[in-house]
Amino acid sequence: MLLALLATCFAVPLSAAHADAAAGDAKGTDFAVAPALSDHPAFVPACHAVSGTDTSLRAMTAREAWTCNAGAPRADSPVAWLRFDAQAWDAEERPRHFFTRSARHRSITFAALDADGTLRVRSFAEEEARPLAAGPVFTLPLPEIRKETRALIVRVERPHSVPLLSEARLIYDVEDAGWSGHEMMLLAMVIGMLILPLFFDVSFYVVLRERFVALHAGMVMSMMLYVLFAGGLVSVFWSLPVAFSAVIAPLSWALGCGLSALFLAEFLERDALSPRLRRLTVAAGLWTIVGPGFFALQFHWSQPFDDRGYFLAMMPAAFFTTFAIVRAMMRGSRSARYLALAWAPAIIASIERALRGLGLYVGPSSLDQMLYVATAIEVIVMSLAIADRFLAIRRERDAALTEARMLEHLSSRDALTGLMNRGALEARFDDLLRQGFDTFALVDLDRFKHINDRYGHQVGDGALIACAAALSASGDRDSVAARLGGEEFVVLLRGERTLERAENLRRAIPLRIASQVPGLGAPVTASMGVIELPRASAHALTFEDFYSRADTLMYEAKASGRNRMSYEKLTMFDTAPPSRAQAKARSKDRSKGSRAAA
């Protein structure tokens, strides 16, 4: 698993493909022959060499230390040389154009060597290379190839990629260069396959703001850029400089690999990885964006080591990503299994490319398309994995919300009666006032202690439950009942005839208790204190203001004989409400006045 994933990121360094570099050894030629796209053949180099910048063209024409029929060209020296021998085209039309894989370089110089030693030289800077809308290739015109020409020598200064050398060809017509229409159509289909997961990611992120969804969207966009630039499909739409395309392709791959590690750390379930391994995976992902991303810029001063540096800088992410998947699967992670399945095609394609790159077997260059298709498959399978994880998270969140609502319900409800408790009522009181609940009725059962003492607390609880049922029996939206504690209840009312409705609720209490709690020797009545305040003034009062005033009125009702309602309709409290002692004295004064009048 580790070697396979290493191959996935390693198989696509700056060179974009080393697949055909050494395959020619098995055929007895230097390089694998690209498939011909027309009746005109493509001519491959016979030999290659490297040197410093001070070696001249004339010196190379006399040099015998060329490497022929063995090995792949090197891209870590200041200058790489290719030699095409005239024997390849003796009986054919002479070539007029040079084409190769798009890659960074400083300049390419051609020297047509005639039999008499004459050199016809043409030199082109990197920005003069002409990209084709037929794959990741560019072309340059050759100096005149005559009948007496016996070799064409190519000098490439500062080559940053092996395929720039190994895939070099001479052709008769520009139309003979590049990939076939079927191969380009396949790339377009891959891009189309990547667009749909991107839409899925955007849709999922709107509903579920999870970081791994955004990271996967970044992965998809990175892979789209890689396919566009590494596959040369972008040239169908825009004619971009070779240097730009050659940088964007490995840069997007580095970004995609780095985001893959970050995505893995976020996507796997919380218990699938240890905190330390998760942090190491994140660090490896960030390093992959920065380290290989730097080498992908391919400065000319870093040319001797940037290809190898890109390769080595991928190792931490490859190692920790593989190790994280294995560990997560060992812990039974469902998401890790999706990852292993999604990456399997890319792993197989990368191994195949690496084997061809090592020259262990010969295959057509069209097999390079496998990695693009595998990339699309990986992204699509991961989209399905995200959808699965999305549903799992939704289920978890729904269950958590349900539990939270249940806990909230339990914490805001009186355990005995099921009515709202005092804490919940106080928390909602201001909002209820704004909704128009401007009548505050405080209810207290008469002689409730006598019931508990004579019949026991079980009967007393039954009376409280019946009282709560009577206060909430209406079930309308214009009344809210709550139990404050003990035998004390509150009913908030709004709308028309609130005093009449409050009195009806109070009178219903003895009837409900009598029907639900048999065996009581006498009716259990209730006293009520009611405050009615116009909505224009209600917002200036607190729960304690209402409660204090209603408590005084309720006590006056008890002092006046119980089983009755005492109420006031106020515009605003000009003074503090009287205490219970003052209310008791005022009730006695009223009683004396009544007897004197009699």
C-alpha positions in Angstrom: 0.0 0.0 0.0 2.8 2.4 0.9 4.8 1.8 -2.2 1.6 2.1 -4.3 0.7 5.4 -2.9 4.3 6.6 -3.2 4.1 5.8 -6.9 0.9 7.8 -7.2 2.5 11.1 -6.3 6.0 10.2 -7.5 4.9 9.1 -11.0 4.0 12.7 -11.9 6.9 14.9 -10.9 8.0 17.9 -13.0 8.5 15.8 -16.0 4.8 14.9 -16.0 5.6 11.5 -17.4 8.8 9.4 -17.4 6.9 6.5 -18.9 8.7 6.2 -22.3 12.1 7.4 -21.2 13.7 4.0 -21.0 11.3 1.8 -22.8 13.4 1.9 -26.0 16.0 -0.3 -24.4 13.8 -3.3 -24.8 13.4 -2.5 -28.5 17.1 -1.9 -29.2 16.6 1.8 -29.8 17.2 4.8 -27.5 13.6 5.8 -27.1 10.1 4.4 -27.5 8.6 5.4 -30.8 5.4 7.6 -30.6 2.5 6.3 -32.6 2.2 7.9 -36.0 -0.8 10.0 -36.6 -0.5 10.1 -40.4 1.4 8.6 -43.2 4.5 10.6 -42.4 6.7 8.9 -39.8 8.1 10.5 -36.7 11.9 10.2 -36.4 13.5 9.5 -33.0 17.0 10.5 -31.7 19.7 8.0 -32.1 22.0 9.2 -29.4 22.1 11.6 -26.4 24.7 13.4 -24.3 25.2 16.0 -21.6 27.7 18.8 -21.1 28.4 22.2 -19.6 27.4 25.4 -21.2 30.9 26.0 -22.7 30.7 23.0 -25.1 30.2 24.2 -28.7 28.1 22.7 -31.5 31.3 22.2 -33.6 32.8 20.3 -30.7 29.8 18.0 -30.5 29.9 17.2 -34.2 33.4 15.7 -33.6 32.7 14.1 -30.3 32.5 10.4 -30.1 31.3 10.1 -26.5 27.6 10.0 -27.4 25.4 7.5 -25.6 23.6 5.4 -28.2 21.3 2.4 -27.9 21.3 2.5 -24.1 19.8 4.5 -21.2 17.6 7.5 -21.1 18.7 11.1 -21.5 19.5 13.2 -18.4 17.9 16.5 -17.4 20.1 17.4 -14.5 23.0 18.9 -16.5 23.2 22.5 -17.8 23.0 21.3 -21.5 21.5 18.1 -23.0 22.2 17.0 -26.5 20.2 14.9 -29.0 21.5 13.5 -32.3 19.2 12.4 -35.2 21.0 10.5 -37.9 20.1 10.9 -41.6 19.9 7.1 -42.1 16.5 7.3 -40.4 15.0 9.4 -43.3 17.2 8.3 -46.3 14.2 6.8 -48.1 11.6 9.2 -46.6 10.6 12.8 -47.0 13.1 14.9 -45.0 11.7 16.3 -41.7 11.0 20.0 -41.4 9.7 20.4 -37.7 10.8 19.3 -34.3 8.2 18.6 -31.5 8.4 17.3 -28.0 6.7 17.3 -24.6 6.0 20.8 -23.2 8.5 21.5 -20.5 10.7 24.4 -19.2 14.0 25.1 -20.8 16.1 28.2 -21.6 16.7 27.6 -25.3 16.8 25.0 -28.1 19.4 25.1 -30.9 19.3 23.0 -34.0 22.4 22.4 -36.2 22.0 20.5 -39.5 25.4 18.9 -40.2 26.2 18.3 -43.9 28.7 15.8 -45.3 31.2 18.5 -45.9 31.0 19.7 -42.3 28.8 22.7 -43.0 26.5 23.6 -40.1 23.2 25.4 -40.6 22.0 26.6 -37.2 18.7 27.9 -35.9 18.2 28.8 -32.2 14.9 29.5 -30.3 14.3 30.8 -26.8 11.7 29.2 -24.6 9.1 31.9 -25.3 9.3 31.2 -29.0 8.1 27.6 -28.7 4.7 27.1 -30.3 2.3 24.9 -28.2 -0.1 22.7 -30.2 -3.8 22.1 -29.5 -3.2 18.4 -29.6 -1.7 17.3 -26.3 1.1 18.7 -24.1 3.5 19.3 -26.9 5.1 22.2 -28.8 6.9 22.5 -32.2 9.8 24.4 -33.6 10.9 24.7 -37.3 14.2 23.0 -38.3 17.0 24.5 -40.4 16.9 23.1 -43.9 17.5 19.4 -44.1 19.2 18.7 -47.4 20.0 15.5 -49.3 23.7 15.8 -48.1 22.7 16.3 -44.4 24.0 13.4 -42.4 22.8 14.4 -38.9 20.8 16.9 -37.0 22.2 17.9 -33.6 19.9 19.5 -31.0 21.2 21.5 -28.1 18.8 22.0 -25.1 20.0 24.4 -22.5 18.6 24.1 -19.0 16.1 21.2 -19.6 13.9 20.7 -16.6 12.2 17.5 -17.7 13.3 14.1 -19.0 10.3 13.8 -21.4 11.4 17.0 -23.0 14.3 14.9 -24.3 13.0 11.4 -24.4 9.8 12.3 -26.3 11.6 14.6 -28.9 10.7 13.8 -32.5 11.3 15.1 -36.0 8.3 15.3 -38.3 7.5 16.4 -41.8 4.3 18.4 -41.0 3.0 20.1 -37.9 -0.2 18.1 -38.3 1.7 15.0 -37.6 2.6 16.1 -34.0 0.6 15.6 -30.8 -2.0 13.2 -29.6 -4.9 11.8 -31.6 -8.4 13.2 -31.6 -9.6 10.3 -29.6 -7.0 10.9 -26.9 -7.9 14.6 -26.7 -11.6 13.7 -26.5 -10.9 11.4 -23.6 -9.2 14.3 -21.8 -12.3 16.4 -22.4 -14.5 13.6 -21.0 -12.3 13.5 -17.9 -12.8 17.2 -17.4 -16.5 16.7 -17.7 -16.4 13.9 -15.1 -14.6 16.3 -12.7 -17.2 19.1 -13.1 -20.0 17.1 -11.6 -18.2 16.3 -8.3 -17.4 20.0 -8.0 -21.1 20.9 -8.2 -21.7 18.2 -5.6 -19.1 19.8 -3.3 -20.7 23.2 -3.6 -24.1 21.9 -2.9 -23.0 19.9 0.1 -21.0 22.8 1.5 -24.1 25.1 1.3 -26.0 22.6 3.5 -23.2 21.3 5.6 -20.4 23.7 6.3 -17.7 21.0 6.8 -14.1 21.8 6.0 -13.5 18.5 4.3 -16.1 19.4 1.6 -14.2 22.6 0.8 -10.9 20.7 0.7 -12.3 18.2 -1.7 -13.5 21.0 -3.9 -10.0 22.3 -3.9 -8.7 18.8 -4.8 -11.1 18.6 -7.7 -10.1 22.0 -9.1 -6.4 21.1 -8.7 -7.0 17.9 -10.7 -8.9 19.8 -13.3 -6.0 22.1 -13.7 -3.6 19.2 -13.9 -5.6 17.5 -16.6 -6.0 20.7 -18.6 -2.3 21.6 -18.5 -0.5 18.3 -18.2 -2.7 16.8 -20.9 -2.4 19.9 -23.1 -6.2 20.3 -23.4 -5.8 24.0 -22.4 -4.1 24.7 -25.7 -7.4 23.9 -27.5 -8.9 27.1 -25.9 -5.9 29.4 -25.3 -2.4 29.6 -26.7 -0.4 29.9 -23.6 3.4 30.1 -23.2 5.1 26.8 -22.8 6.8 28.0 -19.6 3.4 28.8 -18.0 1.8 25.4 -18.9 5.0 23.6 -17.8 4.8 25.2 -14.3 1.0 25.0 -13.8 0.8 21.3 -14.4 3.3 20.2 -11.6 2.1 23.0 -9.3 -1.5 21.9 -9.6 -0.4 18.3 -8.9 1.5 19.4 -5.8 -1.5 21.4 -4.6 -3.8 18.4 -5.2 -1.6 16.0 -3.3 -1.2 18.5 -0.4 -5.0 19.0 -0.3 -5.5 15.3 -0.4 -3.5 14.9 2.9 -5.5 17.8 4.5 -8.7 16.3 3.2 -7.8 12.9 4.7 -7.2 14.4 8.1 -10.5 16.2 8.1 -12.6 13.5 6.4 -11.7 10.5 8.5 -13.9 10.0 11.6 -12.6 11.6 14.8 -11.7 8.3 16.4 -10.1 6.9 13.2 -6.8 8.6 13.8 -4.8 9.5 16.9 -4.4 13.2 17.4 -0.7 13.0 16.8 -1.1 11.1 13.5 -3.7 13.6 12.4 -1.4 16.5 13.1 1.4 14.8 11.3 -0.8 14.2 8.2 -1.9 17.9 8.2 1.8 19.0 8.5 2.7 16.7 5.6 -0.1 18.1 3.5 1.0 21.7 4.1 4.6 20.8 3.4 3.6 19.2 0.1 1.9 22.4 -1.0 5.0 24.5 -0.1 7.9 22.1 -0.8 7.0 20.5 -4.2 5.2 23.7 -5.0 8.5 25.6 -4.9 10.3 23.1 -7.1 7.3 23.2 -9.5 8.2 26.8 -10.3 11.4 25.5 -12.0 13.7 28.4 -11.8 16.7 28.0 -14.1 19.1 28.3 -11.3 17.4 25.2 -9.6 17.3 23.2 -12.8 20.0 20.6 -11.7 18.0 19.5 -8.7 14.3 20.7 -9.0 13.1 17.5 -10.7 14.6 15.3 -8.0 13.7 17.8 -5.3 10.1 17.7 -6.4 10.2 13.9 -6.2 11.7 13.7 -2.7 9.5 16.5 -1.3 6.4 14.3 -2.0 7.6 11.6 0.3 6.2 12.9 3.7 2.7 13.3 2.4 2.8 9.9 0.6 4.1 8.1 3.8 1.8 9.7 6.3 -1.3 9.5 4.0 -0.7 5.8 3.5 0.0 5.2 7.1 -3.2 7.1 8.1 -5.4 5.1 5.8 -4.0 1.8 7.0 -4.4 2.8 10.7 -7.9 4.1 10.1 -8.9 0.8 8.3 -7.5 -1.2 11.2 -9.8 0.8 13.5 -12.8 0.0 11.3 -13.2 3.4 9.6 -15.8 3.3 6.8 -14.4 6.5 5.3 -10.9 4.9 5.0 -12.4 2.0 3.0 -13.8 4.6 0.6 -10.4 6.2 0.3 -8.7 3.0 -0.4 -11.2 2.1 -3.1 -11.1 5.6 -4.7 -7.3 5.6 -4.9 -6.9 2.1 -6.2 -7.2 3.0 -9.9 -4.8 5.9 -9.5 -2.4 3.6 -7.7 -2.6 1.0 -10.5 -2.1 3.6 -13.2 0.9 5.1 -11.4 2.6 1.8 -10.9 2.1 1.0 -14.6 3.6 4.3 -15.5 6.5 3.8 -13.1 7.3 0.4 -14.6 7.4 1.8 -18.1 9.5 4.6 -16.9 12.0 2.1 -15.4 12.1 0.3 -18.8 10.8 -2.9 -17.3 8.4 -3.4 -20.2 7.4 -1.6 -23.4 4.0 0.0 -23.9 2.5 2.8 -26.0 2.6 6.3 -24.7 -1.2 6.4 -24.9 -1.2 4.5 -21.6 -0.4 7.8 -20.0 -4.1 8.5 -20.4 -4.8 5.9 -17.6 -3.7 8.3 -14.9 -6.1 11.0 -16.1 -9.0 8.6 -16.2 -7.9 7.2 -12.8 -7.9 10.7 -11.4 -11.5 11.3 -12.5 -12.5 7.9 -11.0 -10.9 8.9 -7.7 -12.7 12.2 -7.5 -16.0 10.7 -8.4 -15.7 7.8 -5.9 -14.7 10.4 -3.2 -17.8 12.4 -4.1 -19.8 9.3 -3.3 -17.8 8.9 -0.1 -18.6 12.5 0.8 -22.3 12.0 0.2 -22.2 8.9 2.5 -20.4 10.9 5.1 -22.8 13.8 4.6 -25.7 11.5 5.4 -23.9 10.1 8.4 -23.2 13.5 9.8 -26.8 14.6 9.1 -28.0 11.6 11.0 -25.6 12.4 13.9 -26.6 16.0 14.0 -30.3 15.2 13.8 -29.9 12.8 16.7 -27.9 15.4 18.6 -30.5 18.0 18.0 -33.3 15.7 19.1 -31.4 14.9 22.2 -30.7 18.6 22.8 -34.4 19.4 22.4 -35.3 16.6 24.8 -32.8 17.9 27.3 -34.1 21.4 26.8 -37.6 20.2 27.3 -36.7 18.4 30.5 -34.8 21.4 31.8 -37.6 23.8 31.1 -40.5 21.7 32.3 -41.8 20.8 35.7 -41.1 17.2 36.3 -44.5 16.5 38.1 -47.0 18.5 36.0 -45.2 18.8 32.7 -45.9 22.6 32.7 -43.2 25.2 32.1 -41.1 25.8 35.2 -40.2 29.1 36.7 -36.8 29.4 35.2 -38.1 28.8 31.7 -41.0 31.3 32.2 -38.6 34.0 33.4 -36.3 33.4 30.4 -39.2 33.7 28.0 -41.1 36.4 29.9 -40.0 39.5 27.9 -40.7 37.7 24.6 -44.1 36.6 25.8 -44.9 40.3 26.7 -43.9 41.3 23.2 -46.3 38.7 21.9 -49.2 40.3 23.8 -49.4 38.2 27.0 -50.3 41.2 29.1 -52.5 39.5 31.7 -50.7 37.9 34.6 -52.7 35.5 36.8 -51.1 34.0 39.9 -52.9 30.9 41.2 -52.5 29.2 44.6 -54.4 26.2 45.9 -56.2 26.9 49.2 -55.2 24.9 52.3 -53.0 22.6 50.3 -50.8 21.8 53.4 -53.9 20.3 55.0 -54.3 18.0 52.0 -50.7 16.8 52.3 -50.9 16.3 56.0 -54.3 14.5 55.9 -54.1 12.4 52.7 -50.4 12.2 52.1 -48.1 13.6 49.5 -49.2 11.2 46.8 -52.7 12.6 46.9 -51.3 16.1 47.1 -49.3 15.4 43.9 -52.4 14.2 42.2 -54.2 17.4 43.1 -51.3 19.4 41.6 -51.4 17.4 38.4 -55.2 17.9 38.2 -54.7 21.7 38.8 -52.1 21.8 36.0 -54.5 20.0 33.7 -57.3 22.4 34.4 -55.1 25.5 33.8 -53.8 24.1 30.4 -57.0 22.4 29.4 -58.0 25.1 26.9 -54.9 24.2 24.7 -55.2 27.5 22.9 -52.3 29.8 21.7 -53.6 32.7 23.8 -52.7 31.2 27.3 -49.5 29.9 28.8 -49.4 28.0 32.1 -46.4 27.4 34.3 -45.8 26.0 37.8 -43.6 28.2 40.0 -43.2 25.7 42.8 -45.2 24.1 45.5 -49.0 24.8 45.0 -48.3 28.1 43.1 -49.0 28.4 39.4 -49.0 31.2 36.8 -51.2 31.7 33.7 -50.4 34.4 31.1 -53.2 35.4 28.8 -53.7 37.6 25.8 -56.5 38.6 23.6 -60.1 39.5 24.5 -61.9 38.8 27.9 -58.7 37.8 29.7 -60.2 38.4 33.2 -63.3 36.3 32.4 -61.1 33.5 31.0 -58.8 33.6 34.0 -61.8 33.3 36.3 -63.1 30.3 34.3 -59.8 28.6 34.7 -59.8 29.2 38.4 -63.3 27.7 38.7 -62.4 24.7 36.7 -59.7 23.7 39.2 -62.0 22.2 41.9 -64.0 20.3 39.3 -60.9 18.8 37.7 -59.4 17.8 41.1 -62.6 16.2 42.3 -62.8 14.1 39.1 -59.2 13.1 39.1 -58.5 12.7 42.8 -61.4 10.9 44.5 -61.7 10.5 48.2 -61.2 14.1 49.2 -63.6 15.2 51.9 -64.1 18.7 50.6 -63.5 20.6 47.3 -60.0 21.9 46.7 -60.4 25.5 45.7 -57.9 28.1 44.5 -57.3 31.8 45.0 -56.1 34.0 42.2 -54.4 37.4 41.9 -54.6 38.9 38.4 -52.7 41.9 36.9 -54.0 43.3 33.6 -51.7 45.8 32.0 -52.1 47.4 28.5 -49.5 46.3 26.0 -48.1 49.9 25.7 -47.0 49.7 29.4 -46.1 46.0 29.7 -42.6 46.3 28.2 -41.5 48.5 31.1 -42.1 45.8 33.7 -40.2 42.7 34.7 -41.3 39.3 35.8 -40.6 40.3 39.4 -42.8 43.4 39.1 -45.8 41.3 37.8 -45.2 38.6 40.3 -44.9 40.9 43.3 -48.2 42.7 42.4 -50.1 39.6 41.6 -48.9 37.9 44.8 -50.3 40.8 46.9 -53.6 40.5 45.1 -53.7 36.8 45.5 -53.1 37.1 49.2 -55.9 39.7 49.4 -58.2 37.1 47.8 -57.1 34.5 50.5 -57.6 37.0 53.3 -61.1 37.8 52.0 -62.2 34.2 52.3 -60.3 32.2 49.6 -61.8 30.6 46.5 -62.0 33.9 44.7 -60.1 36.2 42.3 -58.7 39.6 43.1 -57.5 41.7 40.2 -56.3 45.1 39.1 -56.1 46.8 35.8 -53.1 49.1 35.7 -51.5 51.6 33.4 -48.2 51.7 35.3 -47.0 51.2 38.8 -46.5 54.7 40.3 -45.4 53.3 43.6 -44.0 50.0 44.8 -46.8 47.4 45.5 -47.8 46.9 49.2 -46.3 44.1 51.1 -48.4 41.1 52.3 -48.7 42.7 55.8 -50.0 45.9 54.3 -52.4 43.9 52.1 -53.7 42.0 55.1 -54.2 45.2 57.0 -56.0 46.7 54.0 -58.2 43.6 53.8 -59.2 43.9 57.5 -60.0 47.6 57.1 -62.3 46.7 54.2 -64.0 44.0 56.3 -64.6 46.5 59.2 -66.0 49.1 56.9 -68.4 46.5 55.5 -69.7 45.6 59.0 -70.0 49.2 60.0 -72.0 50.0 56.9 -74.2 47.0 57.7 
